[in-house]
Amino acid sequence: MLEAFHMEFMRNALLAGFLTSIACGIIGTLVVVNRIVFISGGIAHAAYGGIGIAFYLGIPLLAGTTGFSLLISILMAMVTLKNKQRADTIIGVLWAVGMALGIILMDLTPGYHVDLMSYLFGSILAVPRSDLWLMIGVDLLILGTVFSCYNSFQAMSFDEEFAMTMGVPVRFLYFILLTMMALTVVMTIRVVGLILVIALLTIPPYISEKYSQSLGMMMFLSILLSSLFTFIGLWLSYSFNLTSGATIIMVAAAFFFASLFWEQLQKRME
């Protein structure tokens, strides 16, 4: 494995995994504590529509995917704030429409020859240096936003009604959170793909929540765990010639089930 890191694409992959772990650790924590995992899945799968738009119009892939994902995140924010009782149905519709739109536009794209698997399951080994700079930019944006609004996000996450009575702009922060979620999804697609994004957003925070006394500690542990899963997954995929995105998620899933087993074991010992 050490020999592999002499190759530039492996160094880029490892750095991409770490940069993605920062975004997923922070945003994933907010997703889990605010119980909006289904929304993150909706944005992730609807983002496929942006990929189809980019190929059909011949615009940069990142621009098309980001723009469409941001639009979907804003629509989902509006829907879930106005009609929470029916939000799951509408999110499911947007989820399906986004994917269907992407598939149809790709069918209509002249001379379309793209490896579909790379978008569904990630292509971390093909991340170019230019994407790394964009990932750094997204991380800095997320870190700056969450750091400057940390107390407000914390209040919103643990007691939304109390936060509103204290003058916290909950609705505005909710839009900001879903916008950052969309950016994180687009960023994570390169690492684990559309289908597996939701796992990297939720598994590390879920495990971290059990060992954290604060929102900040939960974010920090989530980043560490996500980085660990990515490194082990890359090592296994390189050693056994496996799909890297799927391998990373299987490593995360192994830790997830191990944490559940350990939790049950502790309860029996008490």
Secondary structure by P-SEA (a helix, b strand, c coil): cccccccaaaaaaaaaaaaaaaaaaaaaaaaaaacaaaaaaaaaaaaaaaaaaaaaacccaaaaaaaaaaaaaaaaaaaaaccccaaaaaaaaaaaaaaaaaaaaaaaccccccccccccccccccccaaaaaaaaaaaaaaaaaaaaaaaaaaaaaccaaaaaaaccaaaaaaaaaaaaaaaaaaaaccccccccccccccaaaaaaaaccccaaaaaaaaaaaaaaaaaaaaaaaaaacccaaaaaaaaaaaaaaaaaaaaaaaaaac
